[in-house]
Amino acid sequence: MKLKHRIREEMKDAMRSGERERLKVIRLIISSVKQVEIDTRQGIDNDGQVLEIINKMVKQRRDSVKQFLAGSRQDLVDIELSEIEILENYLPEQLNAEEIELMIDSAMTETAATDMKDMGKVMAATKAKINGRADMSTVSQQVRSRLSK
């Protein structure tokens, strides 16, 4: 089943079962997908695009958590964390550190990267392999540290 269709079905289930918080987050996902479709004037049919949107939503919430923690707003932190938990149900299983290292090694070999000038090539190759299964800012930090040696 396509992810977009699965999300719509789960919205119906959340409505039937009265899960207000889950329903709110699912509606946010659908709204974000619809907004991208309107902005690009193209329908989103592939799961990769939907995963990118959900990853972006998770990243925004993680950034908000950091800011709310700095502002001592635990009530807002709790809301954001619960939304992240719901969003992560739609993401594929995340890669562990060893798997990320292997993908970075492979990308560095493919692109013959030797220094920081090659970072863009390595990141592009790594992003294609990771496909939403890891936080790209973490991957970027690892690539940067490997290329700066």
ChimeraX commands (.cxc) that place a marker at each C-alpha (Angstrom):
marker #1 position 0.00,0.00,0.00 radius 0.5
marker #1 position 1.31,3.44,-0.88 radius 0.5
marker #1 position 2.26,5.59,2.07 radius 0.5
marker #1 position -0.06,8.41,1.03 radius 0.5
marker #1 position -3.01,6.00,0.92 radius 0.5
marker #1 position -1.97,4.44,4.25 radius 0.5
marker #1 position -1.96,7.87,5.88 radius 0.5
marker #1 position -5.47,8.61,4.61 radius 0.5
marker #1 position -6.71,5.26,5.92 radius 0.5
marker #1 position -5.13,5.90,9.31 radius 0.5
marker #1 position -6.80,9.29,9.41 radius 0.5
marker #1 position -10.16,7.54,9.08 radius 0.5
marker #1 position -9.18,5.08,11.82 radius 0.5
marker #1 position -8.12,7.93,14.11 radius 0.5
marker #1 position -11.45,9.69,13.50 radius 0.5
marker #1 position -13.40,6.53,14.30 radius 0.5
marker #1 position -11.44,5.80,17.46 radius 0.5
marker #1 position -11.43,9.42,18.69 radius 0.5
marker #1 position -7.63,9.77,18.85 radius 0.5
marker #1 position -7.53,13.55,18.63 radius 0.5
marker #1 position -3.76,14.02,18.90 radius 0.5
marker #1 position -2.98,11.40,16.25 radius 0.5
marker #1 position -5.71,12.79,13.98 radius 0.5
marker #1 position -4.24,16.29,14.29 radius 0.5
marker #1 position -0.76,15.12,13.25 radius 0.5
marker #1 position -2.10,13.02,10.37 radius 0.5
marker #1 position -4.05,16.01,9.11 radius 0.5
marker #1 position -0.84,18.07,9.29 radius 0.5
marker #1 position 0.92,15.47,7.14 radius 0.5
marker #1 position -1.89,15.49,4.57 radius 0.5
marker #1 position -1.92,19.28,4.58 radius 0.5
marker #1 position 1.86,19.44,4.03 radius 0.5
marker #1 position 1.66,16.98,1.16 radius 0.5
marker #1 position -1.19,18.94,-0.42 radius 0.5
marker #1 position 0.77,22.18,-0.01 radius 0.5
marker #1 position 3.78,20.71,-1.83 radius 0.5
marker #1 position 1.48,19.46,-4.59 radius 0.5
marker #1 position 0.02,22.94,-4.98 radius 0.5
marker #1 position 3.41,24.66,-4.89 radius 0.5
marker #1 position 4.97,22.34,-7.45 radius 0.5
marker #1 position 1.75,21.88,-9.47 radius 0.5
marker #1 position 2.42,18.16,-9.56 radius 0.5
marker #1 position 0.85,15.27,-7.74 radius 0.5
marker #1 position 2.96,13.35,-5.26 radius 0.5
marker #1 position 2.74,9.68,-6.09 radius 0.5
marker #1 position 5.95,8.20,-4.81 radius 0.5
marker #1 position 6.63,7.31,-1.20 radius 0.5
marker #1 position 10.07,8.95,-1.28 radius 0.5
marker #1 position 8.54,12.40,-1.66 radius 0.5
marker #1 position 6.08,11.79,1.16 radius 0.5
marker #1 position 8.95,10.56,3.35 radius 0.5
marker #1 position 10.90,13.74,2.60 radius 0.5
marker #1 position 7.95,15.82,3.76 radius 0.5
marker #1 position 7.57,13.79,6.95 radius 0.5
marker #1 position 11.32,13.98,7.62 radius 0.5
marker #1 position 11.14,17.75,7.22 radius 0.5
marker #1 position 8.24,17.88,9.71 radius 0.5
marker #1 position 10.23,15.82,12.23 radius 0.5
marker #1 position 13.26,18.07,11.79 radius 0.5
marker #1 position 11.14,21.19,12.36 radius 0.5
marker #1 position 9.76,19.72,15.56 radius 0.5
marker #1 position 13.21,18.74,16.82 radius 0.5
marker #1 position 14.37,22.31,16.23 radius 0.5
marker #1 position 11.31,23.56,18.12 radius 0.5
marker #1 position 12.08,21.23,21.03 radius 0.5
marker #1 position 15.57,22.74,21.33 radius 0.5
marker #1 position 14.14,26.26,21.33 radius 0.5
marker #1 position 11.38,25.41,23.82 radius 0.5
marker #1 position 13.90,23.77,26.14 radius 0.5
marker #1 position 16.03,26.89,25.99 radius 0.5
marker #1 position 12.94,28.93,26.84 radius 0.5
marker #1 position 11.95,26.59,29.72 radius 0.5
marker #1 position 8.62,25.67,28.09 radius 0.5
marker #1 position 8.25,22.02,29.03 radius 0.5
marker #1 position 4.56,22.03,28.10 radius 0.5
marker #1 position 5.40,22.86,24.48 radius 0.5
marker #1 position 8.31,20.40,24.49 radius 0.5
marker #1 position 5.92,17.60,25.47 radius 0.5
marker #1 position 3.54,18.48,22.62 radius 0.5
marker #1 position 6.35,18.52,20.06 radius 0.5
marker #1 position 7.78,15.22,21.31 radius 0.5
marker #1 position 4.41,13.52,21.07 radius 0.5
marker #1 position 4.03,14.78,17.49 radius 0.5
marker #1 position 7.50,13.49,16.63 radius 0.5
marker #1 position 6.55,10.08,17.99 radius 0.5
marker #1 position 3.46,9.95,15.77 radius 0.5
marker #1 position 5.36,11.19,12.71 radius 0.5
marker #1 position 8.10,8.60,13.18 radius 0.5
marker #1 position 5.52,5.82,12.77 radius 0.5
marker #1 position 5.47,6.66,9.06 radius 0.5
marker #1 position 9.23,6.72,8.60 radius 0.5
marker #1 position 11.26,3.62,7.74 radius 0.5
marker #1 position 13.44,2.06,10.41 radius 0.5
marker #1 position 16.40,4.32,11.09 radius 0.5
marker #1 position 19.94,3.21,10.28 radius 0.5
marker #1 position 22.42,2.58,13.06 radius 0.5
marker #1 position 25.82,4.29,13.24 radius 0.5
marker #1 position 27.68,1.38,11.62 radius 0.5
marker #1 position 25.34,1.28,8.63 radius 0.5
marker #1 position 25.71,5.02,8.15 radius 0.5
marker #1 position 29.50,4.69,8.29 radius 0.5
marker #1 position 29.40,1.99,5.60 radius 0.5
marker #1 position 27.26,4.16,3.33 radius 0.5
marker #1 position 29.58,7.13,3.81 radius 0.5
marker #1 position 32.59,4.91,3.02 radius 0.5
marker #1 position 30.87,3.65,-0.11 radius 0.5
marker #1 position 29.97,7.17,-1.24 radius 0.5
marker #1 position 33.51,8.42,-0.62 radius 0.5
marker #1 position 34.91,5.55,-2.69 radius 0.5
marker #1 position 32.41,6.14,-5.52 radius 0.5
marker #1 position 33.15,9.85,-5.70 radius 0.5
marker #1 position 36.90,9.49,-5.03 radius 0.5
marker #1 position 36.55,12.14,-2.33 radius 0.5
marker #1 position 39.71,13.27,-0.62 radius 0.5
marker #1 position 39.02,16.67,0.93 radius 0.5
marker #1 position 36.30,19.19,1.81 radius 0.5
marker #1 position 35.89,20.26,-1.83 radius 0.5
marker #1 position 34.21,16.91,-2.44 radius 0.5
marker #1 position 31.67,17.22,0.37 radius 0.5
marker #1 position 28.76,18.02,-1.96 radius 0.5
marker #1 position 29.43,14.95,-4.10 radius 0.5
marker #1 position 29.69,12.69,-1.06 radius 0.5
marker #1 position 26.52,14.10,0.49 radius 0.5
marker #1 position 24.55,13.66,-2.75 radius 0.5
marker #1 position 25.68,10.05,-3.09 radius 0.5
marker #1 position 25.02,9.32,0.58 radius 0.5
marker #1 position 21.59,10.96,0.55 radius 0.5
marker #1 position 20.51,8.77,-2.35 radius 0.5
marker #1 position 21.49,5.65,-0.39 radius 0.5
marker #1 position 20.09,6.69,2.97 radius 0.5
marker #1 position 16.71,7.69,1.53 radius 0.5
marker #1 position 15.15,9.11,4.70 radius 0.5
marker #1 position 16.49,6.49,7.09 radius 0.5
marker #1 position 18.83,8.82,8.98 radius 0.5
marker #1 position 19.08,12.45,10.03 radius 0.5
marker #1 position 21.04,14.16,7.27 radius 0.5
marker #1 position 22.53,16.78,9.63 radius 0.5
marker #1 position 24.17,13.96,11.59 radius 0.5
marker #1 position 25.39,12.39,8.36 radius 0.5
marker #1 position 26.73,15.77,7.24 radius 0.5
marker #1 position 28.74,16.14,10.45 radius 0.5
marker #1 position 30.21,12.67,9.99 radius 0.5
marker #1 position 31.14,13.34,6.37 radius 0.5
marker #1 position 32.68,16.68,7.33 radius 0.5
marker #1 position 34.81,15.09,10.05 radius 0.5
marker #1 position 35.94,12.31,7.71 radius 0.5
marker #1 position 36.90,14.70,4.91 radius 0.5
marker #1 position 38.74,17.13,7.17 radius 0.5
marker #1 position 41.20,14.48,8.37 radius 0.5
marker link #1:1,2 radius 0.2
marker link #1:2,3 radius 0.2
marker link #1:3,4 radius 0.2
marker link #1:4,5 radius 0.2
marker link #1:5,6 radius 0.2
marker link #1:6,7 radius 0.2
marker link #1:7,8 radius 0.2
marker link #1:8,9 radius 0.2
marker link #1:9,10 radius 0.2
marker link #1:10,11 radius 0.2
marker link #1:11,12 radius 0.2
marker link #1:12,13 radius 0.2
marker link #1:13,14 radius 0.2
marker link #1:14,15 radius 0.2
marker link #1:15,16 radius 0.2
marker link #1:16,17 radius 0.2
marker link #1:17,18 radius 0.2
marker link #1:18,19 radius 0.2
marker link #1:19,20 radius 0.2
marker link #1:20,21 radius 0.2
marker link #1:21,22 radius 0.2
marker link #1:22,23 radius 0.2
marker link #1:23,24 radius 0.2
marker link #1:24,25 radius 0.2
marker link #1:25,26 radius 0.2
marker link #1:26,27 radius 0.2
marker link #1:27,28 radius 0.2
marker link #1:28,29 radius 0.2
marker link #1:29,30 radius 0.2
marker link #1:30,31 radius 0.2
marker link #1:31,32 radius 0.2
marker link #1:32,33 radius 0.2
marker link #1:33,34 radius 0.2
marker link #1:34,35 radius 0.2
marker link #1:35,36 radius 0.2
marker link #1:36,37 radius 0.2
marker link #1:37,38 radius 0.2
marker link #1:38,39 radius 0.2
marker link #1:39,40 radius 0.2
marker link #1:40,41 radius 0.2
marker link #1:41,42 radius 0.2
marker link #1:42,43 radius 0.2
marker link #1:43,44 radius 0.2
marker link #1:44,45 radius 0.2
marker link #1:45,46 radius 0.2
marker link #1:46,47 radius 0.2
marker link #1:47,48 radius 0.2
marker link #1:48,49 radius 0.2
marker link #1:49,50 radius 0.2
marker link #1:50,51 radius 0.2
marker link #1:51,52 radius 0.2
marker link #1:52,53 radius 0.2
marker link #1:53,54 radius 0.2
marker link #1:54,55 radius 0.2
marker link #1:55,56 radius 0.2
marker link #1:56,57 radius 0.2
marker link #1:57,58 radius 0.2
marker link #1:58,59 radius 0.2
marker link #1:59,60 radius 0.2
marker link #1:60,61 radius 0.2
marker link #1:61,62 radius 0.2
marker link #1:62,63 radius 0.2
marker link #1:63,64 radius 0.2
marker link #1:64,65 radius 0.2
marker link #1:65,66 radius 0.2
marker link #1:66,67 radius 0.2
marker link #1:67,68 radius 0.2
marker link #1:68,69 radius 0.2
marker link #1:69,70 radius 0.2
marker link #1:70,71 radius 0.2
marker link #1:71,72 radius 0.2
marker link #1:72,73 radius 0.2
marker link #1:73,74 radius 0.2
marker link #1:74,75 radius 0.2
marker link #1:75,76 radius 0.2
marker link #1:76,77 radius 0.2
marker link #1:77,78 radius 0.2
marker link #1:78,79 radius 0.2
marker link #1:79,80 radius 0.2
marker link #1:80,81 radius 0.2
marker link #1:81,82 radius 0.2
marker link #1:82,83 radius 0.2
marker link #1:83,84 radius 0.2
marker link #1:84,85 radius 0.2
marker link #1:85,86 radius 0.2
marker link #1:86,87 radius 0.2
marker link #1:87,88 radius 0.2
marker link #1:88,89 radius 0.2
marker link #1:89,90 radius 0.2
marker link #1:90,91 radius 0.2
marker link #1:91,92 radius 0.2
marker link #1:92,93 radius 0.2
marker link #1:93,94 radius 0.2
marker link #1:94,95 radius 0.2
marker link #1:95,96 radius 0.2
marker link #1:96,97 radius 0.2
marker link #1:97,98 radius 0.2
marker link #1:98,99 radius 0.2
marker link #1:99,100 radius 0.2
marker link #1:100,101 radius 0.2
marker link #1:101,102 radius 0.2
marker link #1:102,103 radius 0.2
marker link #1:103,104 radius 0.2
marker link #1:104,105 radius 0.2
marker link #1:105,106 radius 0.2
marker link #1:106,107 radius 0.2
marker link #1:107,108 radius 0.2
marker link #1:108,109 radius 0.2
marker link #1:109,110 radius 0.2
marker link #1:110,111 radius 0.2
marker link #1:111,112 radius 0.2
marker link #1:112,113 radius 0.2
marker link #1:113,114 radius 0.2
marker link #1:114,115 radius 0.2
marker link #1:115,116 radius 0.2
marker link #1:116,117 radius 0.2
marker link #1:117,118 radius 0.2
marker link #1:118,119 radius 0.2
marker link #1:119,120 radius 0.2
marker link #1:120,121 radius 0.2
marker link #1:121,122 radius 0.2
marker link #1:122,123 radius 0.2
marker link #1:123,124 radius 0.2
marker link #1:124,125 radius 0.2
marker link #1:125,126 radius 0.2
marker link #1:126,127 radius 0.2
marker link #1:127,128 radius 0.2
marker link #1:128,129 radius 0.2
marker link #1:129,130 radius 0.2
marker link #1:130,131 radius 0.2
marker link #1:131,132 radius 0.2
marker link #1:132,133 radius 0.2
marker link #1:133,134 radius 0.2
marker link #1:134,135 radius 0.2
marker link #1:135,136 radius 0.2
marker link #1:136,137 radius 0.2
marker link #1:137,138 radius 0.2
marker link #1:138,139 radius 0.2
marker link #1:139,140 radius 0.2
marker link #1:140,141 radius 0.2
marker link #1:141,142 radius 0.2
marker link #1:142,143 radius 0.2
marker link #1:143,144 radius 0.2
marker link #1:144,145 radius 0.2
marker link #1:145,146 radius 0.2
marker link #1:146,147 radius 0.2
marker link #1:147,148 radius 0.2
marker link #1:148,149 radius 0.2
view
